[in-house]
Amino acid sequence: MNIINIGIVAHVDAGKTSLTERILFETNVIEEIGKVDQGNTQTDSLELEKRRGITIKASVVSFLLKDIKVNLIDTPGHADFIAEVERSFSVLDGAVLVISAVEGIQAQTKILMSILKKLGIPTIIFINKIDRSGAQSNILIENIKEKLVENVIPLYTVENIGTKEARISEKCFEKDFLEETIELVAMNNDGLLESYVNGDEILDGQVVNVLLNQIKEAKLYPIYFGSAMTGVGVRELLDGVATMFPADNGHPDAPLSGAVFKIERELSGEKVAYVRVYSGTLNVREYVDLNRKLLDGKIQSYSDKIKKLQLFSEGQCVQTQKVVAGDFCKVWGLKDIQIGDVVGEWSEKIVDIHFATPQLETRIEAKQEEKSHQLYQALMELSEEDPLIQILKDDFHHEIYIRLFGEVQKEVIETTLKEQYKLEVSFSETRIVCIEKPTGIGNATEIMGSTGNPFYATVGFRVEPGDSDSGVTYRLQVELGSLPLAFHKAIEDTVYDTLKQGLYGWEVTDIIITLTHSGYASPVTTASDFRKLVPLVLMEALVDAGTSVLEPINQFELQVPANALSKAMFKLSALQAEMEEPVPHKEMFLLTGTLPMAVTDNFKRGLHSFTEGEGVLVTKPCGYRRMEKECPTRKRADFNPLNRKEYLLHVMRTF
């Protein structure tokens, strides 16, 4: 059986979950259509999803289209969950991008389309809500060409749009539409272009074949119309899915290769991995090789035994003894599995997605203090399910911090902890995460036996700025054999650990540290001498060099009507945005530039009011910018080596 794995993606409220319900109804998976506002949809299973009417976790459900099995992923549309969307994209054969005929192209729509194009995923654009008052078709198609992608082809026309009697009609390959199609597909087909220019006869079937191939190669994007609520156009959309997306027959006899794109936990705590199998076969009670790419690019390999397998089948999960290439499945038994792990061998089909780092931070604490350890364990489990939730434990102050992408994500975490772990929590105010970089060259040395150095060790450092995005570079100016290897390792490890907190408490990066002096006294010197001396010397060198604080910034694209342009520019300037010259386009203007992440949400919240709902803002992280005014500080989580007297007082007690 041929298998197609597709995703439904959209901006919030475009109707993608409603479309999923309608598809499952049309394919006889469900007997009654659920509604998002009533919280009884098939794919929104989390309580918070049902209450808020948004999709948070990618859900998988399957159905049959004649002799084709379709695995469908209903993905989130909210900006806070873009990472969940990108993970889901990595295992797709095709996608349906839903756009509301009423609201039109929205901020998240542009982001989603840009990711689909970047990954080369074949995509059908489905214009939903054609039965709603205010629905548009021709104007919206022009907007799609201008704002999303030029190479689109509407395959249907809409009659009675904006009324309950809205219907669609398929375009026939007659003279005008045939010529329009030939002109469009010939741009990516030299043979057809030559025949067209020479006036040669071009058969309808030839055009259709080229059209389908270009759609499957993500060079052309068909547009369908319909209404998820009434069902108009949904059957036609399903026919398009069956014919326009490449089916994956896989290679069951080839070496095993699959990717983990989602992890759940059962009530017992056991992990359940969602796997897309690209080649080979998964079998119950067999050991499989697992590979994980680490942050430094190295591959970590291990193996584990599969205890149980389930396939998705017509709305249900059914137990099976094996899973063949091309399919999705749920796997039990892989105890240490993480999202992004490769099952079996790495293959060219596995997409390696690099996610942005969360740049917002909040402190979280259990309302019942005695449950702090339980809270930490629960958060670590959640971070395994979503690797973009970063957990930091401050053992010095006994505090826990979460790094995330937005306020909605924080609400999801709070609700999940309450409902799954019975934990009531509170958060501090969310703040941005800054970094520090050295501004000059600094040196410091502590000689063993000198006044003020109570440790049996000599250490000297030179610090200087490194290249942009180089991280921390550690070098030796001393002979490698001047110290036992254990002492060298203690120095290097402590350097990296100390740089997690710079002069202002933020992590220091793009820095070169050179060990200029070293010495020890055998047999009295221990690794502990170096571990306790290094922070003092390194921070003294850093003070000598100086550091600057950099705040995270967003790259933005802002579309505003002409009458709101001056107000938008004034507001952006007041928020220290850096802008390019506005570019006019019909009755709109496009503003591009950078904006501090700390003020982006406030600007976004006020955009609707001063543009009367016409403004569209798209942002993405684009690095850091030096802060010229008063720099924010982060509370230190150590004995503060910047204060020599206080530091020595504490560490000598534990010496």
N, C-alpha and C positions, 0 to 999 in steps of 0.2 A: 504493500500500500504506500502511495506517495504521501509525504508529510510536509506541511507548510507551517512554520512558526511565525506568527504575526503579533504585532502590538498595536494597541489603540492609544493614541496620544492626543493631548489637547490642552489648551488653557483651561483653568478652572471654569466650570459652568457652561462649557461649550456643548456638553451633552454626551461625553464619551462613555460614562458608565451606563447611561440610559441606552446608548447605542449597543453596548455589550448585552444588556438585558434583551433588547429587541432581537439581536442576532441569535441569542440562545433560544428565544421563543420561536423564531422562524426556522431554526434547525432542530426543533423538537427536544431540546435539552431540558427546558422548563415548560411547565404548563400555564404559568401565570407570570406576567411581567412585574417585577418589583419596581419600586420608585425610590429615587435617591432621597427625596424629602420625607419619605416614610421610613427610611432606614431598613428596607427589606430586600435589597438587591443581592444578587448571587455572589458578586465578587467583592463587595465591601463587607468584610467579615468582622473587622475590628469595631468595637463599640464606638470609639471616637469617630471612625469613618461614617458610621450610621448617623451619629448625632450631628456632625458638621456637614455631612453631604459632600465630603471630598474623599478622594482615594489617597491613601498614605503608603501602603505597601503594594508592591506588584502582586497581582493574583493571577493564577493560571487556571484556565478551563478549556476543555476541548470539545469539538463537535465535528460532524461529518458533512462534507460537501460532495455528494455522489461517492466516488471512489477515493476521495482525498480526506485525510485526517488533518484537521487544523487545530493547533495549540494556540490559544489566544491569551495574551498577557494584557490585562487592564492596568495600565500604569498610572502613577500619580501625575497631577498637572500643576500642583502648587510649587512655587519657586523654591521653598524650603526643602523639597524632596526631589530636586533635579538629579541628585546623585542616584537615587533609586531608579529614575527614568533611564539614565545613561547605562547603568548596569543591565537593565532589561534590554536596551537597544543592542547590547553586545551579542545577544544570542538570537537575534531576529533574522528571518528571511525577508520580511517586508513589514510595512507599517501603514496604518490608516491614520492620517492627521485630520482631526475633526475641527471644523471652523464653524462658528455660529453665523448664520445668515443675517442675524440681527445685530449682534455685537461686533462682528467682523474680526479682523486681525487684531489680536491683543499681544501684550508684551511677551507672554510665555510662548505664544505661537511662533514668534520669530526665533526664539532660542531653540525650541524643539526642531524647527525646520533646519536651522543651521547645523545641529548635531546630526540629523538624518542625512544631510548632504555630505557632511564631513566623513561619516562612516560609510557612505555609498549604499544606503539602504533603500531599496525600491519602495516608493510611497504613493499611495492613493490619497488624494485630498477629497474629503467628504464634507460638503457644505450642508450642515444640519439646520433644523428649525425653519424650513422654507414655508411652513404653515403658519408661522407667527407674524403678527403685525409688525411692520417695519423691516421685513426680510428683503434682502437685495441679492441680485445674481450678477448682472453685467458689471455693475460698479465694483462689486466685491472681486470679480475675476480680474479686473484691471488692478485693483489694490494688491492682489496676490502676485501678479506679475511685477509690480513695482517694489513690493516690500519683502516678498518671500523668495520667489524663483520665477524666472522668465519663461522657462520651457514647460509650459502647462498646456493641456488640451482638454477643454470641456467636451465630454462625450454625450451629454444630454442637455436639453433645454427645459426650462421650467415654465409651466402654465399656471395662471392664477396665483402667482407667488404672493405671500403675505396673507393668504386666506386659508380657511379650513379645507377648501377645495383644491389646494395646490397639488399639481401632478407633474410628472416628468415625461419627456419624450426623447427616445434615442435618436441621435443624429445619424442620418443615412449617408453612406459614402457616395453622394451625388456630386455634381460639378463643383459647387462652391466649397463644401466641406472637404471634398477630396483634394482640391488644390491647396486649401489651407493646411491640411495634414501633410501633403507632400512637401510643401515649403518648410514645414516645421521639422519633419524627420530627416529631410535631405541635408540639414545643417550638420548632422552627425553621421552621414552615410555618403561617402564620395561617389560610389557607383550610382546611387539613386539621384544624387545632385547632377551628375554628368548627363544622365538620361533625361532629367527634367529640363536642363538648360538646352539640350539638343532637340527637345521636342519629341523624344521617342515615346512610344506608347508604354504606359505604366499600368499594370493590372491592379485591380482592387486588392486581390489576395497578397500581392507583393508588398503593397503599402501596409496592409494589416500586419504582416509578418515583421516588417521593419519596425512598425509602431510597438508591437508587443516586446520585441527584443530590446528596444531602447528603454521601455518602461522597466523591464527586468534588470537592466544595467544601470538604473537610476540616472538616466540621461534625459528622461522625459517623465512628466508627472500628470496622470489623468485626473480630471475633476468630475466627481459625481455629486448629485444633489439628492436630498431626501429629508425625512423627518423621523427621528428615532421614536417619537411619541405615537405617530400614526402608522408607521411602518412603510410609508411611501419611500421608494428608492433603496430600501435595505436589501431586497432580493437581488436587485441589479448590482448593488455593491458586492454581495457575496459571489455573484458570477464573475465579477472583476477580480476578486481575491483568488478565485480558482484558476483563472486564466492568465493573470498578469504578474503573479508572484512566482519566483522559481521554487519548485518543489525539491525537497532534499531527500533523495533516496539513500544517501549515505553509502558507506562501504563497510558492511558488517564483518568482512574478512580481513580488513586492514587493522593495523595496530590501534589499540584503544586510545581515544582522545576525546575529552569532554571538559566542560567548564562549569564551575559552581557560581551561580549568579544570585542565589538567595539562601538564607539559612533561617530555620524556625527552631523553636524548642517545644518539646512536649511538656506536659505538666510534671513529668518525672525529671525534667531537665535534660533529657537526651536530645542531641542535635539531629535535625533532619535537613539534609542538603538537597537543594533543587539543582539538577544537573542537566545541561544540554549535551547530548552525546553526538559528536561530529563523525566519528568513525569507530569501528570495532563494536564490541558487545560487552555490556555489564551483566554479570551473573551473580546470583545470590551465593553466599558462602565462599566467594573467591576473594583473595587478596588483590588489591589494586595499588599501583604506584601513584603517589600524589606529589605534585610539584608546586612550589610557592615562590613567587618572585619577591625578594626582600627590597627594602628601600634603597640599598646600595647596588641593586641590579643583580645580585647573586641569586642563584636558584637553590632553595632548600628542598630536599627530597626526603620522603618517608613513605611508609606503606601502611595500609589498614584493611580490615576484612569487612565486606558488605554483609550485613545481617538481614536486611529486608529491602525490597524494591516495590515501588508503586508507580503505575502509569496513569496518566490522565486519559479518561475515556468517557466521552459524551456526558460531561458534567460531573463525573464521579472520579474518585481515585480507586483503582483496583490493584490488588496485589498480584505480582508477577514474579517469575523466576529469572527472567532476563529482559534487558532493554536493548534494542538494536539501534544502529546509527540513524541519526536524523530526528530522534524523538527527545521529549522532555521526560524527566522522571524525578521521583523523590527517593532519597537514599538514606537508610539507617545504618549505623555502625561506625561511621567515620568520626571518631571522638574529637580529633583536633582540627577538623576541617574549618576553613575560613572562606569567606566570599572572595572570589578571584583565583582560588586554587585550581590547578589543572589536574584532571583525573586522567592518568595515563600519560601519553606523550603530548608535547606542545605541537600544535599543527598550525598551518597558515590561516585556518579559518577562525582561530581564537583571537578575538580583538583585545588588545592590551590597552585599557583605558586608564589614563592618568587623571585622577580627580583633584580638584582644588582642595586646599587645606582649609578647614573651618577657621574663620577669623573673628568669631565672637566667642565670648567666654562668660560663664556665670558660675557662681558657687552654689552648690546644692547640699542640703543637709536634711537628715531625717528629723521630723518633728518630735519623735521619741529618740532621745540621744543614744539610748542603749541599742538602737537598731542601726547604728552607723556602719558597723561591719557588714550587716546584711544588705544595706544600701549599696555599699561598694561592690559586693559580689553580684548584685542584681545589675548594676551599671556595666560591669565587665561583661556580663552575658549579653546585654543589649548592644554593647560595642562590637561583639562578635557577629551579631546579626546585622549590624550596620557599621562597617568600619569607618564611616565618616563621622561617627560620634567618638570623640576623643576624651578619654578620662584621665585626669591628672590628680594624683593623690599627694597632698602636702602633709607628709608625716611630721613635719616640724610643728605646724599649728593644728594638726589633726583635722584638716579640711579637705573637701573633695570639690574639684572643678570639672565642668563639662565644656568642651569646645564644640560649637555647632554652627548652623547656618542661619537660624532665624527664630522668631518668637513662636511660630506655629510648631516648629520642631520641639521647642521646649515644652509646649503644652502636651504634645504627643508623649514625650518622655514622662511627664508628670502623671498623665492618665494611665499609661502602661504600668508604671510602678504601683499605682493604686489598685488597678484591676487584676494584674497578674501576680504581683508580689505582696499585696496588702500593705504597702508602705506609703505613708503620708509624708510629703516632702515640701520644702520651701526653697525658693531661689533668691539669690541676691540680684541686684540690677545687672542686666547684661551689658558688657563693655567690649570694646574692640581689643584685639591682641596685637600689640606693637612688637617691633624688633629693635635691636641696637646694632650699630656698626661702628668700628673704630674710625676716628677722624685723623689720626696721626700715628707716629711711631713712638712706642713707649718701651722702657727697659726697667727691670728690677732684678735684684739678686739678693739672696740670703745665704751667708757663708756659715757653715757648721762651726760652732764654737764662738761665733761673734756675739757681742752683747745684744740681747733681745731675741736671739734665736734659741729656743729651748729644745729644738729637735736635732737628732743625730743625722743631719742631712744638709747638703748644699744644693740649691736650686736657683737657676737664673733663666729668665724669659725675655724675649723680644717679641712684641706684638706689633702688627702693622696691617693696614687694610689689604684685603684680598680682592680678587676680581668679583664682579657682580654675579650673584647666584653660585658662588664657589663654596658656600658653607664654611666649615672649619677645616683649615689645612694645618696639620701638625708636622713640624720638621725637627731634625736633629742637627745641631752644630757641634755637639760633643761626639766622641767616639762611641760607637754602639757598645763596645766592650768595656767602657768606663764604669758601667754599673751592671749588676746582675739583671738578667732579663725580667725577673719578677718586679724589680724596682722600676725599670723602664715602663713596664705595663701599668704599674700603680700611678706613675706620673701622667702617662697619656690618658688613662681612664679618668683621672681626677680633673685633667684639663677640660675634657669634653663635658663632664658633669658640672664643673664650676661655671662654664660659659652659658649654662641654661639661665643664669641670672647675671646681668651686667650691672653697670653703675646705677641704672634706674630700675633694675629688677626684671627687665625683659631679656629674652634670649639674645645672645650675641652671635652674629653670623657674618659671612664674607670677611673673615679674619684669618691671618697667618700667625701662628704661634711657633716660635723657634726656641728650643731648649738650648741655651747658651752656656750654662754652667751646671755641673753635677758633681756630687761627691758623697761618700758614705764612710762609716767606720765599722769595719768588721771586728767582732761579731755582734756589736750592740745595735746597729741600725736595723730597723724593720721597715716593711712596706708602709706601715702606719705612719712612720715619720714623714714620708713623702706625701702620703694622702692628706696629712694635716698641714704640711708646709705649703704645698702647691697653691691652695686657694689664696693664701696671704700674698705670695709673690706674684701670682698671675693678676690679681685684682690691683696690686700696686702698679704693675706695668700698664694695666688698662687705664688706671687713673692718669698715668703719665701720658698715655696716648690720647685719652679723651674719647668719648663716644657720642654719637647722635642718635636720637630716637626717630624711628620711621613708622608712620601709620599706614595701614592698608588702604588702598584706593581701588575704586571701581572705574572701569572704562564704561562710558555710557553713550547711548544713542537716544536722542529725544526728538520725537516728532510732535510739533505743536502747530495749531492754526496761526495764521499771520497776526491776528489780533491779540494773541497771547505771547508773541515772541519776546517783546521787550520785557514783560513781566517775568518770563521764564529766565531770561538772561540776567536780570537783576537779582532774582532769587538765587540762581546758581553762583553768581559772583559773590554774594553775601556768604555763601557756604564754602568759599575758597575753591570753587571749581576752576579748572583750566579748560578753556573752550577754543575750538576752531571757529572760523567764520561760518555763520549759518548759511545753509544751502537751500535756496527756494525750490519748491516743487509744487506746481499748481497753486493751491490755496494753503499749502502747508510749508513749514520750514523744518529742516533737519539740523539739529545741533549735536555735535560730537565732542568728546573730551574726557577728562577724568574728574572724579569727585571723591572726596574722602568717604570711606565706608561708614564712618561714624554718623554721618548726616544723610546718607542715602535714603534710609527708610522714612525719615521725616519729610524729605522732599517728595518722595513717592506718594506719601499719604495726602499731601496737599495738592498734588498735580491735578486730580479730578476736578477740584472746585474751581481753580483759576483758569483751566482750559475747557470748562463745561463738558468734561468727559471726553474731549477730543485728543488729549495728550497721551502718547504712548512712550513709556520709558523702558529701555532694555539695558541691563547692566551685567557686567561680569568682572570678577577679580582680575587685576592686571598689575599686581606688584605693590610696591611701597613708595611713600614719598616722605622726605625729611620734614620733620615738624620744626618750624622756625620759632614759634611762640613757646610758652611754658610747656615743658614735656610732662606727660603723665607718668606716674611711677606705679610699680607693682610691688606689693608687699613681699619682702624676702622670706624664703622658706629654708633658711639655714642659720648658722651662728654669726652671719654677717662679717666676712673677712675684710670689709671696708672699714670696720672699727676694730683696730688691732687689739686694743685692751679687752674689749668685750669678747672678741673671738677667742683669744688665748685663755681667758677666764673660763669659757665653756669647754673648749677642747681639752684643756689640761686636766679637767675633772674626769674626763673619760680616757685619759692617756694611760 
